[in-house]
């Protein structure tokens, strides 16, 4: 039988990244946490934590951490049906992978529908968030891919609409003769991080679908959804901004579209672990409901 106090210590170390923070979370000493993790490793005959800054879980450690979280979620659901059970030390924590733009525009509304849960959000690009599910490090994820990760169910959410926007002054400086391929190759753009392909996707949409025709403009690296909007307003560059965040700026003339009427719609999907499907039912309903309210119908 698994020793759940030991597993809880392991999960705390992996999720917080250190023995000290895990000790604070569990209200014990770092030495006690270290002893519990070491005892669990000895019993299982396997290294579960890679000690470092931060501490990370091995494949076996991550799998056990996921198991602990699933058990906590199932126990939380059971207490709702059997209130006579001993109360948990705290609400269940749901570890979810979500892209930054969804978090900035609509996902918080889904979180607010579950006031009795805690959330541990992992931010990653929608084209890469499914990998967190494949590695067993999250229970659910907002992804761009409709194909279910093995062991997961996938549900369409709708499409997050992006618009290529810049300030009027930026447009006058960089596109005096119109938005052409040559001008786009020279005009600075905004890029979230090395995984961000939205600007390239939009360029292919308006200029053609061939790599040889796609400009590679100079870029500012801005790993923040709201900094993207601020950067466009300040005239730093043009970028793909979520429609809900720039609609008022466009209406007021503070921002303009590079090519009016040419948005980029990015379909999103909600994928959840099938093992925890029943326990995640409330969250899934809230996410699908929030998605329907905020996202576009996919074309």
Secondary structure, DSSP 4 states (H G I P E B T S, - for coil): ---HHHHHHHHHHHHHSSHHHHHHHHTS-HHHHHHHHHHHHHHHTS--EE-SSS-EE-HHHHHHHHHHHHHHHHHHHHHHH-TTSPPPSS--EEEEEE-HHHIIIIIHHHHHT-TT-EEEEEE--TTTTHHHHHTT--SEEEES--SPPTTEEEEEEEEEEEEEEE-HHHHHHH-TT-S-HHHHHHS-EEESSTT--HHHHHHHHHH-S-GGG-----EEE---HHHHHHHHHTTS-BEEEEHHHHHHHHHHTSSEESSTT--EEEEEEEEEESTTTTTTHHHHHHHHHHHHHHSBPP-
